[in-house]
Amino acid sequence: MKTWFLIISSITIILVSCSNEKYTHHQNKVTQGMKLSTNQTDKNRYVNTNVGYVNLYDTKYVAVQEISEKLRVTYEYDEINRILKFNNGQETYTFIYGVPVFNNGSEHFPTSRTTFEIIKGEPYLSIDFFKGTLQAKVLERKELLTINIPKEKTDVPASTKPLVPKDIEEILSLLSILDNPIKGANVSTVPSHLPGAKRAYRHGTHEGMDFYQYSSKVTINQQTPVYGMAEGKVVRADHDYAPYPNEKVRNNDLQIAATLPTTPEYMLDKLRGKQVWISYPNGVLARYAHLDSIPASVRVGEVITKDTVVGYVGNSGTSGEVKKDNSELHLHLDLLIHNELFWKGLSTEDVKQILKHLFEQK
């Protein structure tokens, strides 16, 4: 009797085990992409979800639309400019395709050029962004990623964006910390070199100021050093710069831009060539463009001073680079305050007054 009881019990256990295995497999299939069940402690601390992913460049990417739907966060994707704005609680993170920097409306942060990708026309973010910036816990599975984002990153109301000053005195007060990027040089006040000057050939505007030899009163060539202007931190240094392969490819970009209301942001970044970006106090950012070379010591995260050589004048990104004729040698310098070009909303005379005050040699 005992023997029969043991046999029956064993059969029952096997049947139950098989049934559970089948049920678990079924559940795994139907819960793909659904919210994860967690213990109460994790529920109090994290917002959790499961998402699919795509492997690219040996990195896992998740679709922003799927993240948005499951975590109930919003985003905006500008397909023409290839700009992604990802809103998560207290912050809005802005990415531009191919640019190794993102911002939260007031500060700039270094990242990989491939943190933000476009796959089949849709925006994707690398899981490194979630792990790093959002301090998320990411559990990697065979077909899914479990993403756990701390609630403090999602539940806090959006912070107020710092106001960009429109008064000349306020702007000068913020920019007065800056020394001249090329010692002894005058900034060009040729109308086509001024910030805001029209660029009809690509439907856009000139966003910064220029230092050319013929208008700056000093020798400017590939041996001309460019200085850091003030104490700040490097947030971008294009040691991995890849130029346009030829004149035809560059001209194709310009032709595309000419058909649009304005030059797309991702394209503008390519046209700036080899760059260094430096973040200064009070939301001031400098973008040094068209550089020929960058010292190896200028690395992301390094603190520089007004006497640090951050690069050398060049023509990268210009027609002179692709033609290889040594033309267009100059320094292009953009100045932003809280992620906006300082000159927006000012008259041409106001802009000239600020530039002369900052960079004109007495």
CORMO-V557740 format. One record per pair of residues at least 12 apart in sequence whose ideal C-beta (glycine too) atoms are under 7 Angstrom apart, sorted by the first residue. I is the first residue (numbers start at 1). J is the second residue. D is the distance in whole Angstrom. If there is no record, write none. Layout:
I|J|D / I|J|D
//
This chain:
32|50|7 / 32|143|7 / 32|144|6 / 33|50|6 / 33|51|6 / 33|52|6 / 34|50|6 / 35|48|6 / 35|49|6 / 36|48|5 / 36|49|7 / 36|50|6 / 36|146|5 / 42|148|7 / 45|150|6 / 45|151|6 / 46|148|4 / 46|149|6 / 46|150|6 / 46|151|6 / 47|71|6 / 47|149|5 / 47|151|6 / 47|154|5 / 48|146|7 / 48|148|5 / 49|70|4 / 49|71|6 / 49|147|6 / 50|144|5 / 50|146|5 / 51|66|5 / 51|67|6 / 51|70|7 / 51|144|7 / 51|145|5 / 51|147|6 / 52|66|7 / 52|143|7 / 52|144|6 / 53|145|5 / 54|119|6 / 54|124|7 / 56|117|6 / 57|114|5 / 59|114|7 / 59|126|5 / 59|128|7 / 60|127|5 / 60|145|6 / 61|117|6 / 61|119|7 / 61|124|4 / 61|125|7 / 61|126|6 / 62|124|6 / 62|125|6 / 62|127|7 / 62|145|6 / 63|122|6 / 63|124|6 / 64|84|7 / 64|86|6 / 64|123|4 / 64|124|6 / 64|125|6 / 65|122|7 / 71|149|7 / 73|87|6 / 73|88|5 / 73|154|7 / 74|87|5 / 75|87|6 / 77|123|5 / 80|260|6 / 80|264|6 / 81|264|5 / 81|265|4 / 81|266|7 / 82|96|7 / 82|97|4 / 82|118|7 / 82|264|6 / 82|265|7 / 82|266|4 / 83|96|5 / 83|265|6 / 84|116|5 / 84|123|5 / 86|125|7 / 88|134|7 / 88|153|6 / 88|154|6 / 89|153|5 / 89|154|4 / 89|155|6 / 89|156|5 / 90|156|4 / 90|157|7 / 90|158|6 / 90|159|5 / 91|104|5 / 92|104|7 / 92|105|6 / 92|158|7 / 95|115|7 / 95|116|4 / 96|265|5 / 96|266|6 / 96|269|6 / 97|116|6 / 97|118|6 / 97|266|4 / 98|113|6 / 98|266|6 / 98|269|6 / 99|269|5 / 100|112|6 / 100|113|5 / 100|236|6 / 101|235|6 / 101|236|5 / 101|277|6 / 103|339|5 / 105|161|5 / 105|339|6 / 106|161|6 / 106|162|5 / 106|283|5 / 106|338|5 / 106|339|6 / 107|279|7 / 108|235|5 / 108|277|7 / 108|279|6 / 108|285|6 / 109|235|7 / 110|235|5 / 110|236|6 / 110|300|4 / 114|126|7 / 115|128|7 / 115|129|5 / 127|145|6 / 130|147|6 / 130|149|7 / 134|149|5 / 134|153|5 / 135|150|6 / 135|153|7 / 136|148|6 / 136|149|5 / 162|283|6 / 162|338|5 / 164|337|5 / 164|338|5 / 164|340|5 / 165|337|7 / 166|345|5 / 168|350|6 / 168|353|7 / 168|354|6 / 171|342|6 / 171|354|6 / 172|354|6 / 172|357|6 / 174|282|5 / 174|284|6 / 174|337|6 / 175|284|7 / 175|335|6 / 175|342|7 / 175|358|6 / 177|230|5 / 177|280|6 / 177|281|7 / 178|229|4 / 178|230|5 / 178|358|6 / 179|227|7 / 179|229|5 / 179|230|6 / 179|306|4 / 180|359|5 / 181|226|5 / 181|227|6 / 181|229|6 / 181|331|6 / 181|333|6 / 182|211|5 / 182|216|7 / 182|218|7 / 182|224|6 / 182|226|6 / 182|331|6 / 183|227|7 / 184|218|5 / 184|361|6 / 185|211|5 / 185|216|4 / 185|217|7 / 185|218|5 / 186|215|7 / 186|216|5 / 186|217|5 / 186|359|7 / 186|360|6 / 186|361|5 / 187|209|5 / 187|211|6 / 187|355|5 / 187|359|4 / 187|360|7 / 188|209|7 / 188|210|5 / 188|211|6 / 188|212|6 / 188|215|4 / 188|216|6 / 189|352|6 / 189|355|7 / 190|215|6 / 193|206|7 / 193|209|7 / 193|210|4 / 194|206|7 / 194|348|7 / 194|351|6 / 194|352|7 / 195|207|6 / 195|208|6 / 195|209|6 / 195|341|7 / 195|343|4 / 195|351|6 / 196|343|6 / 196|348|7 / 196|351|7 / 201|254|6 / 201|258|7 / 202|254|5 / 202|257|4 / 202|258|6 / 202|263|5 / 203|257|6 / 203|258|6 / 203|260|6 / 203|261|6 / 203|262|6 / 203|263|6 / 204|257|7 / 204|262|5 / 204|263|4 / 207|334|5 / 207|341|6 / 208|332|5 / 208|333|5 / 208|334|4 / 208|335|7 / 209|333|5 / 209|355|6 / 210|330|5 / 210|332|6 / 211|330|6 / 211|331|4 / 212|330|4 / 220|313|5 / 220|329|6 / 220|330|7 / 221|313|7 / 221|329|6 / 222|292|5 / 222|312|6 / 222|313|6 / 222|314|6 / 223|312|7 / 224|312|6 / 224|313|4 / 225|309|4 / 225|312|6 / 226|288|6 / 226|291|7 / 226|309|7 / 226|310|6 / 226|311|5 / 226|312|6 / 226|313|6 / 226|331|6 / 227|306|6 / 227|307|6 / 227|308|7 / 227|309|6 / 227|310|7 / 228|278|6 / 228|304|4 / 228|305|6 / 228|306|6 / 228|308|4 / 228|310|5 / 229|286|6 / 229|306|6 / 230|280|6 / 230|306|5 / 231|303|7 / 231|305|5 / 232|278|4 / 232|279|6 / 232|280|4 / 232|304|6 / 233|278|7 / 233|279|5 / 233|301|7 / 233|303|6 / 234|276|7 / 234|278|6 / 234|298|6 / 234|299|6 / 234|300|5 / 234|301|7 / 234|302|5 / 234|304|6 / 235|277|5 / 235|278|7 / 235|279|5 / 235|300|6 / 236|275|6 / 236|276|6 / 236|277|4 / 236|300|7 / 237|276|5 / 237|294|6 / 237|298|5 / 237|299|6 / 237|300|6 / 238|274|5 / 238|275|5 / 238|294|7 / 239|294|6 / 241|274|4 / 241|316|7 / 243|316|6 / 243|321|6 / 244|322|5 / 246|322|6 / 247|322|4 / 247|323|6 / 250|322|5 / 253|267|5 / 253|270|7 / 270|317|7 / 271|317|5 / 272|289|4 / 272|290|7 / 272|317|5 / 272|332|7 / 273|289|6 / 273|290|5 / 273|291|7 / 273|316|3 / 273|317|3 / 273|318|7 / 273|321|7 / 274|291|4 / 274|294|7 / 274|314|7 / 274|316|4 / 275|287|6 / 275|288|6 / 275|289|5 / 275|291|7 / 276|288|5 / 276|291|7 / 276|294|6 / 276|298|6 / 276|310|5 / 276|311|5 / 278|304|6 / 278|310|7 / 283|337|5 / 283|338|4 / 284|335|7 / 284|337|6 / 285|336|4 / 286|333|6 / 286|334|7 / 286|335|6 / 287|334|4 / 288|310|6 / 288|311|6 / 288|331|7 / 288|333|6 / 289|317|7 / 289|332|4 / 289|334|7 / 290|314|6 / 290|315|6 / 290|316|5 / 290|317|6 / 290|318|6 / 290|330|6 / 290|331|7 / 290|332|5 / 291|311|4 / 291|312|6 / 291|314|5 / 291|316|6 / 292|312|5 / 292|313|6 / 292|314|3 / 292|316|7 / 293|311|7 / 293|312|5 / 293|314|7 / 294|311|5 / 295|309|6 / 298|310|5 / 313|329|6 / 313|330|7 / 313|331|5 / 314|329|7 / 315|327|7 / 315|328|4 / 315|329|5
//
